[in-house]
Amino acid sequence: MGEGESARILVTGSSQGIGKAIVMRLASRQHFVLAVSRSKLEYLDTSRYPWADRVAWTSLDLSNATAVEQYAASLENTSIRALILSAVDYGDGARHGASTISTPEWQRVIGTNLVGQSILVSRLLSKLVPTGLGLIVNVSSDVAVTPATGRAAYGASKAGLHAMLRAVEAEHRADGLRVYQLIPTFQTVTEGIRRRRPADFDFSSYAEPALIAEVLERIIATPGQVTGGTYLIRRDGTLQPYDEVASL
Ligand SMILES: NC(=O)c1ccc[n+]([C@@H]2O[C@H](COP(=O)([O-])OP(=O)(O)OC[C@H]3O[C@@H](n4cnc5c(N)ncnc54)[C@H](OP(=O)(O)O)[C@@H]3O)[C@@H](O)[C@H]2O)c1
């Protein structure tokens, strides 16, 4: 394994759902992973998963900007080649109109999904850019580019992060930094989504988080095959370029 390949891949949202599937997939394929979330990872059992010792977990609350700054500073001597953003605060309870979103909900959702992850991106750029091999993958959402009815805070946070990363991509395209924004065209059964559905909800049409983890691992394992940009993930795991408006 070359020096570049032993550099760490940092994954947010690692304790459950899509982020957990990504950590499991990457670590089981020889990658070294730095995982962050508020709750401890329950799946790091080396007797069950021999690859678990390739994962180093740190407790981090992304809604706490000071803690995010401190965490980024703690990585000063760590080599990082990829940043995967999968953390999300979906907001309070079931869908509710914008007029009913409380100030704490706005602050938590935007603070976690947008501000916390943006600080992480901006502080780690100095590690990702100079190698010319760095990449950022945002597990984005249809709500970043379409109206998020009943989920205005979630939609605003995802659209904000999407725009932030488009700016980063444009600023560093010439430096070789690749930024991927992946928009699933299907729903995935995750703990976060389960909490937002009725107890008797039929999830049979939903995909497993492992599908997105497979797509992501393919991008990381075969650099250069998929150029940076925004992609729709189809249900069969294929990627379809999404045409962004580049200028008006
Ligand atoms: N599931 C879907 O159908 C679907 C569809 C389209 C897009 N997506 C996108 O996929 C990504 C993952 O979604 P998911 O459904 O897997 O979510 P999920 O099951 O709710 O998991 C969210 C993760 O984010 C972490 N998190 C939440 N608040 C945090 C905070 N304040 N600080 C640090 N970490 C925090 C959670 O860890 P802790 O609670 O331990 O901190 C958890 O690991 C999201 O970006 C979402 O927009 C999902």
The ligand as an SDF file (V2000), in Angstrom:
LIG
                    3D

 48 52  0  0  0  0  0  0  0  0999 V2000
  -31.9160    7.9430    3.9530 N   0  0  0  0  0  0  0  0  0  0  0  0
  -32.3400    8.4380    2.8000 C   0  0  0  0  0  0  0  0  0  0  0  0
  -33.3340    7.9650    2.2150 O   0  0  0  0  0  0  0  0  0  0  0  0
  -31.5970    9.5770    2.1510 C   0  0  0  0  0  0  0  0  0  0  0  0
  -32.0460   10.0440    0.8950 C   0  0  0  0  0  0  0  0  0  0  0  0
  -31.3540   11.0950    0.2900 C   0  0  0  0  0  0  0  0  0  0  0  0
  -30.2390   11.6260    0.9070 C   0  0  0  0  0  0  0  0  0  0  0  0
  -29.8440   11.1610    2.1360 N   0  0  0  0  0  0  0  0  0  0  0  0
  -28.6820   11.7700    2.7600 C   0  0  0  0  0  0  0  0  0  0  0  0
  -27.8400   10.7500    3.2740 O   0  0  0  0  0  0  0  0  0  0  0  0
  -27.1180   11.2300    4.4040 C   0  0  0  0  0  0  0  0  0  0  0  0
  -27.2470   10.2160    5.5350 C   0  0  0  0  0  0  0  0  0  0  0  0
  -28.6100   10.0910    5.8840 O   0  0  0  0  0  0  0  0  0  0  0  0
  -29.1190    8.9050    6.8450 P   0  0  0  0  0  0  0  0  0  0  0  0
  -30.5380    8.6700    6.4950 O   0  0  0  0  0  0  0  0  0  0  0  0
  -28.1440    7.8070    6.8370 O   0  0  0  0  0  0  0  0  0  0  0  0
  -29.0740    9.6620    8.2790 O   0  0  0  0  0  0  0  0  0  0  0  0
  -29.2660    9.0770    9.7570 P   0  0  0  0  0  0  0  0  0  0  0  0
  -29.6030    7.6380    9.7690 O   0  0  0  0  0  0  0  0  0  0  0  0
  -30.1800   10.0220   10.4850 O   0  0  0  0  0  0  0  0  0  0  0  0
  -27.7990    9.2620   10.3670 O   0  0  0  0  0  0  0  0  0  0  0  0
  -27.3240   10.5560   10.5540 C   0  0  0  0  0  0  0  0  0  0  0  0
  -25.9010   10.5540   11.0790 C   0  0  0  0  0  0  0  0  0  0  0  0
  -25.5510   11.9180   11.3240 O   0  0  0  0  0  0  0  0  0  0  0  0
  -25.0110   12.0280   12.6350 C   0  0  0  0  0  0  0  0  0  0  0  0
  -25.3310   13.3230   13.2470 N   0  0  0  0  0  0  0  0  0  0  0  0
  -26.5620   13.8730   13.4110 C   0  0  0  0  0  0  0  0  0  0  0  0
  -26.4610   15.0210   14.0970 N   0  0  0  0  0  0  0  0  0  0  0  0
  -25.1250   15.1910   14.3620 C   0  0  0  0  0  0  0  0  0  0  0  0
  -24.3800   16.1760   15.0530 C   0  0  0  0  0  0  0  0  0  0  0  0
  -24.9640   17.2400   15.6420 N   0  0  0  0  0  0  0  0  0  0  0  0
  -23.0300   16.0490   15.1320 N   0  0  0  0  0  0  0  0  0  0  0  0
  -22.4130   14.9720   14.5750 C   0  0  0  0  0  0  0  0  0  0  0  0
  -23.0600   14.0090   13.9070 N   0  0  0  0  0  0  0  0  0  0  0  0
  -24.4040   14.1110   13.8160 C   0  0  0  0  0  0  0  0  0  0  0  0
  -25.6370   10.8920   13.4240 C   0  0  0  0  0  0  0  0  0  0  0  0
  -24.7820   10.4890   14.4610 O   0  0  0  0  0  0  0  0  0  0  0  0
  -25.0020   10.8380   16.0150 P   0  0  0  0  0  0  0  0  0  0  0  0
  -26.4680   10.9550   16.2500 O   0  0  0  0  0  0  0  0  0  0  0  0
  -24.3380    9.6990   16.7030 O   0  0  0  0  0  0  0  0  0  0  0  0
  -24.2630   12.1200   16.1940 O   0  0  0  0  0  0  0  0  0  0  0  0
  -25.7230    9.7870   12.3760 C   0  0  0  0  0  0  0  0  0  0  0  0
  -24.5130    9.0450   12.3450 O   0  0  0  0  0  0  0  0  0  0  0  0
  -27.7050   12.6020    4.7140 C   0  0  0  0  0  0  0  0  0  0  0  0
  -26.8200   13.5930    4.2440 O   0  0  0  0  0  0  0  0  0  0  0  0
  -29.0050   12.6590    3.9550 C   0  0  0  0  0  0  0  0  0  0  0  0
  -29.3300   13.9660    3.5490 O   0  0  0  0  0  0  0  0  0  0  0  0
  -30.4930   10.1540    2.7630 C   0  0  0  0  0  0  0  0  0  0  0  0
  1  2  1  0
  2  3  2  0
  2  4  1  0
  4  5  1  0
  4 48  2  0
  5  6  2  0
  6  7  1  0
  7  8  2  0
  8  9  1  0
  8 48  1  0
  9 10  1  0
  9 46  1  0
 10 11  1  0
 11 12  1  0
 11 44  1  0
 12 13  1  0
 13 14  1  0
 14 15  2  0
 14 16  1  0
 14 17  1  0
 17 18  1  0
 18 19  2  0
 18 20  1  0
 18 21  1  0
 21 22  1  0
 22 23  1  0
 23 24  1  0
 23 42  1  0
 24 25  1  0
 25 26  1  0
 25 36  1  0
 26 27  1  0
 26 35  1  0
 27 28  2  0
 28 29  1  0
 29 30  1  0
 29 35  2  0
 30 31  1  0
 30 32  2  0
 32 33  1  0
 33 34  2  0
 34 35  1  0
 36 37  1  0
 36 42  1  0
 37 38  1  0
 38 39  2  0
 38 40  1  0
 38 41  1  0
 42 43  1  0
 44 45  1  0
 44 46  1  0
 46 47  1  0
M  CHG  2   8   1  16  -1
M  END
$$$$
